[in-house]
């Protein structure tokens, strides 16, 4: 009996140690930058995840996160939000001290000076915003913005540009993937001259509840959305399983008008791929074509881009200025140095999966 108890204790300790290796802890304290007083009820969450919490009466918060990298967002009404990169590969530290400064409203007002808010903006541009923010895929058809009234629309004739802002977080329900998304939209802009849209913000995912039958369908939909996605690609690159997972890579010519490329047979060569403290550093520069051959592209994508219905590859072009670093969960940085065009760019919020999603 004594030996059995020792064995059970050993197994329990081993299991606890193993579980701990798969997660890391973040401790923080949020204070007012001016008064240095703790801020009660401040939000702390990792964007593009389901992980979030609020501070207690002492301004403290705690999160246990799956190993990987994240952009942690700390917000409080009337104060400027703060975003910081955190990861399991960073050395363990004491409680993070996070100071929030009062929001300078004059900065946001500057962007609107040259424009006039359109009081009928939702009717004029609402559908356009949905197509360029939520998307046009099958998943997009099952997405709903529950509070569109928080959107403000500004059009600049001089710049021929539409700017959209939100006075509150957007609440987006994705009935196809089973997520409710709280999206803090910084801004959305569309340049009618170049036909380029850009948006920045911080999404927090929440798992929805339903019947077991509906959950099973969500699981299938999430898997279909994941396969071939940028998240899938980054995780496969990290795990050195790109070829097995169905990705084909070409280095394109420097001429931006050229579609000719050279196949990369070994993307893990010492010059371009280095493992350092659990991170993977990829030293790519220039344009790369990423093709995925295990799931056909969405029919709506083929119709919009007037491609043959027999097209069997999801194709994306990456324009990379200074390499990037990948964490275990598929998070990578600096994200602004990696510009997507093609299939990944076409997939919008309705195709989003959190960094803590696990493909099964």
C-alpha positions in Angstrom: 0.0 0.0 0.0 2.9 2.3 0.9 4.6 1.7 -2.4 1.3 2.3 -4.3 0.9 5.7 -2.5 4.5 6.6 -3.4 3.9 5.6 -7.1 0.6 7.7 -7.2 2.4 10.6 -5.7 5.2 10.4 -8.2 2.8 10.2 -11.1 0.8 13.2 -9.7 4.0 15.3 -9.3 5.2 14.3 -12.8 1.8 15.2 -14.3 1.8 18.5 -12.5 5.3 19.3 -13.7 4.4 18.3 -17.3 1.3 20.5 -17.2 3.4 23.4 -15.8 5.9 23.1 -18.7 3.1 23.7 -21.2 2.0 27.0 -19.6 3.5 30.1 -18.1 2.3 32.7 -15.6 1.8 36.4 -16.0 1.5 38.6 -12.9 0.8 42.4 -13.3 -0.2 45.5 -11.4 -1.9 48.4 -13.2 -1.6 51.9 -11.8 -2.5 55.4 -12.8 0.6 57.0 -14.3 -0.1 60.3 -12.7 -1.3 59.4 -9.2 0.4 56.0 -9.0 -2.7 54.6 -7.4 -3.9 51.1 -8.3 -6.6 50.8 -11.0 -9.5 48.5 -10.0 -11.3 46.7 -12.8 -8.8 47.4 -15.5 -8.9 44.8 -18.3 -5.9 42.7 -19.2 -6.1 40.3 -22.0 -4.0 38.7 -24.8 -5.4 39.8 -28.1 -6.4 37.1 -30.6 -7.0 34.6 -27.7 -9.7 33.6 -25.3 -7.4 34.6 -22.4 -8.4 37.7 -20.3 -9.1 39.0 -16.8 -9.6 42.2 -14.7 -7.6 43.7 -11.9 -8.6 43.3 -8.3 -9.0 45.9 -5.5 -5.2 46.3 -5.4 -4.8 46.6 -9.2 -3.4 43.1 -9.6 -4.1 40.5 -12.2 -3.0 37.0 -12.9 -3.1 34.8 -16.1 -1.8 31.3 -16.8 -1.2 31.1 -20.5 -0.4 28.2 -22.9 3.2 28.4 -24.0 3.9 30.7 -26.9 3.8 34.4 -27.6 1.1 37.1 -27.2 0.4 40.8 -27.5 -1.0 41.6 -24.0 -3.5 44.5 -23.9 -4.2 46.5 -20.8 -7.1 49.0 -20.9 -9.2 51.2 -18.7 -12.0 53.6 -19.8 -10.6 57.1 -20.3 -7.0 56.0 -20.4 -4.7 55.1 -23.2 -4.4 51.4 -23.8 -1.0 49.7 -23.5 0.1 46.8 -25.6 3.2 44.7 -24.7 4.7 41.5 -26.1 5.0 38.6 -23.7 6.1 35.0 -24.2 7.0 31.8 -22.4 10.6 32.2 -23.7 11.2 35.4 -21.7 12.9 35.1 -18.3 10.5 34.9 -15.4 10.2 38.2 -13.6 8.4 39.6 -10.6 5.1 41.4 -10.9 4.9 43.6 -14.0 4.2 47.2 -13.2 2.0 48.8 -15.9 1.2 52.5 -15.9 -1.7 53.9 -17.8 -1.8 57.5 -18.8 -5.1 59.5 -19.3 -6.3 59.5 -22.9 -5.5 62.7 -24.9 -8.7 63.1 -26.8 -7.2 65.9 -29.0 -5.1 63.2 -30.8 -8.2 61.3 -32.0 -9.8 64.6 -32.9 -7.0 65.6 -35.3 -7.8 62.6 -37.6 -11.3 63.9 -38.0 -10.6 67.6 -38.5 -10.3 67.3 -42.3 -13.4 65.1 -42.5 -17.0 65.4 -41.6 -18.9 62.6 -39.9 -21.6 61.2 -42.1 -24.8 60.9 -40.0 -26.1 58.4 -42.5 -22.8 56.5 -42.6 -24.2 53.2 -41.4 -26.7 53.0 -44.2 -24.2 54.2 -46.8 -21.1 52.3 -45.8 -22.3 49.5 -43.4 -22.5 46.8 -46.0 -19.1 47.9 -47.5 -17.6 47.8 -44.0 -18.9 44.3 -43.4 -17.4 43.0 -46.7 -14.0 44.5 -46.0 -13.8 43.8 -42.2 -16.0 40.7 -41.6 -15.3 39.2 -45.0 -17.2 37.5 -47.9 -16.5 33.8 -47.1 -19.1 31.2 -46.1 -18.2 32.0 -42.4 -18.9 35.7 -43.0 -22.5 34.9 -43.9 -22.9 33.6 -40.4 -21.3 36.6 -38.6 -23.2 39.4 -37.0 -22.1 42.7 -35.5 -24.5 43.1 -32.6 -23.9 46.8 -31.9 -23.3 48.5 -35.3 -24.6 51.8 -33.8 -21.2 52.4 -32.1 -19.5 52.9 -35.5 -18.7 56.4 -36.8 -18.1 57.0 -40.5 -15.9 59.8 -41.9 -15.3 60.4 -45.6 -12.5 62.8 -46.9 -13.1 64.0 -50.4 -9.6 65.5 -50.5 -8.0 62.1 -49.8 -10.8 60.0 -51.3 -10.6 57.9 -48.2 -13.2 56.4 -45.8 -12.3 56.2 -42.1 -14.4 54.3 -39.6 -14.0 54.4 -35.8 -15.9 52.9 -32.9 -16.8 54.6 -29.6 -17.1 51.2 -27.9 -15.9 47.7 -28.5 -17.6 45.9 -31.4 -19.4 42.7 -30.4 -19.2 40.2 -33.2 -20.9 36.8 -33.0 -19.6 34.1 -35.3 -22.2 31.4 -35.5 -20.1 29.4 -37.9 -17.1 29.0 -35.6 -18.8 29.4 -32.2 -17.0 32.5 -31.0 -18.2 35.8 -29.6 -15.5 38.4 -30.3 -15.1 41.7 -28.4 -13.1 43.8 -30.9 -11.6 47.1 -29.8 -11.4 48.8 -33.2 -8.7 51.5 -33.3 -9.6 52.5 -36.9 -10.6 51.2 -40.3 -9.6 53.0 -43.4 -10.2 52.4 -47.1 -8.4 54.3 -49.9 -10.6 54.4 -52.9 -7.7 55.4 -55.1 -5.6 52.4 -54.4 -8.5 50.1 -53.3 -6.5 49.2 -50.2 -8.2 48.7 -46.8 -6.4 48.7 -43.4 -7.6 48.2 -39.9 -6.1 47.8 -36.5 -7.6 46.7 -33.2 -7.5 44.2 -30.4 -9.9 41.2 -30.5 -10.7 39.0 -27.5 -12.5 35.7 -28.3 -15.0 33.9 -26.1 -16.2 30.4 -26.6 -20.0 30.1 -27.2 -22.1 27.5 -25.6 -24.7 25.3 -27.4 -25.8 21.7 -27.9 -23.3 18.9 -28.4 -24.4 18.6 -32.0 -23.7 22.3 -32.7 -20.4 22.1 -30.9 -19.4 19.2 -33.1 -20.2 21.3 -36.2 -18.2 24.2 -34.8 -15.2 21.8 -34.3 -15.4 20.8 -38.0 -15.7 24.4 -39.2 -12.8 25.5 -37.1 -10.6 22.7 -38.5 -11.6 23.6 -42.1 -10.8 27.3 -41.4 -7.5 26.4 -39.8 -6.1 24.2 -42.5 -3.9 26.4 -44.9 -4.4 29.5 -42.7 -1.5 31.8 -41.7 -1.8 30.4 -38.1 -1.4 26.9 -39.6 1.6 28.0 -41.7 3.4 29.6 -38.8 2.9 26.6 -36.5 4.1 24.3 -39.3 7.1 26.5 -39.9 7.9 26.4 -36.1 7.6 22.6 -36.0 9.5 22.1 -39.3 6.6 20.2 -40.9 5.7 22.5 -43.8 5.9 19.9 -46.5 4.1 17.2 -44.6 1.3 19.7 -43.8 0.8 20.6 -47.4 2.6 24.0 -47.8 4.7 24.7 -50.9 7.1 27.7 -50.9 8.6 29.7 -53.7 11.0 32.7 -53.6 9.7 35.2 -56.2 11.8 37.4 -58.4 12.6 40.9 -57.1 10.5 42.4 -59.9 7.1 43.1 -58.3 5.4 42.5 -61.7 6.9 39.1 -62.1 5.1 35.9 -61.1 8.2 33.7 -61.6 9.7 32.0 -58.6 12.1 29.4 -57.4 10.9 26.5 -55.2 12.5 26.4 -51.8 13.1 22.7 -51.0 14.8 23.3 -47.6 13.3 26.2 -45.7 15.1 25.1 -42.6 18.6 25.9 -43.8 21.0 27.5 -41.4 21.0 30.8 -43.3 17.3 31.3 -43.0 16.1 29.3 -40.1 17.5 29.4 -36.5 16.1 28.1 -33.2 17.0 30.3 -30.3 15.6 29.9 -26.7 12.4 28.2 -28.0 11.8 30.8 -30.7 12.3 30.3 -34.4 14.0 33.2 -36.3 13.3 33.3 -40.0 15.6 35.5 -42.0 13.4 36.0 -45.1 13.5 39.2 -47.2 11.6 39.9 -50.3 8.5 38.2 -51.8 7.5 34.6 -51.2 4.6 32.6 -52.7 2.9 30.2 -50.2 0.6 27.5 -51.8 -1.5 25.1 -49.8 -2.7 21.9 -51.6 -4.8 20.0 -49.0 -8.0 22.1 -48.9 -9.5 23.8 -52.0 -9.9 27.6 -51.8 -13.3 29.1 -51.0 -15.6 29.3 -54.1 -16.5 32.9 -53.2 -12.8 33.8 -53.4 -12.5 32.2 -56.9 -15.5 34.1 -58.1 -14.3 37.4 -56.8 -10.8 37.0 -58.3 -12.3 35.4 -61.5 -10.2 32.3 -61.1 -11.1 28.9 -62.7 -13.4 26.8 -60.5 -11.0 24.0 -60.8 -8.2 25.9 -58.9 -7.0 23.6 -56.2 -4.4 25.7 -54.4 -4.8 28.4 -51.7 -2.2 30.9 -52.8 -0.8 33.8 -50.8 2.1 36.1 -51.5 4.2 37.4 -48.5 6.2 40.6 -48.8 8.7 40.6 -46.0 11.0 43.4 -45.1 13.2 42.2 -42.3 12.4 38.6 -41.4 10.2 37.5 -38.4 10.3 35.4 -35.2 7.8 32.6 -34.6 6.6 31.4 -31.1 5.3 28.0 -30.3 1.6 28.8 -30.6 2.0 30.4 -34.1 2.2 34.0 -32.9 4.9 35.9 -34.8 6.5 39.3 -34.8 7.0 41.9 -36.1 3.7 41.5 -37.9 3.8 44.8 -39.7 6.9 43.6 -41.5 5.0 40.8 -43.1 2.4 41.9 -45.7 -0.1 39.4 -47.0 -1.8 39.5 -50.4 -3.9 36.8 -52.0 -5.8 34.2 -50.0 -4.8 35.1 -46.4 -5.5 38.8 -47.1 -9.0 37.9 -48.5 -9.8 36.0 -45.2 -11.1 38.6 -42.7 -12.4 38.6 -39.1 -14.9 35.8 -39.9 -12.0 33.4 -40.5 -10.1 34.3 -37.4 -9.1 31.7 -34.8 -7.5 32.5 -31.5 -3.8 31.7 -30.8 -4.9 29.2 -28.1 -6.9 27.2 -30.6 -5.8 23.6 -30.8 -6.3 21.7 -34.1 -7.7 18.2 -33.5 
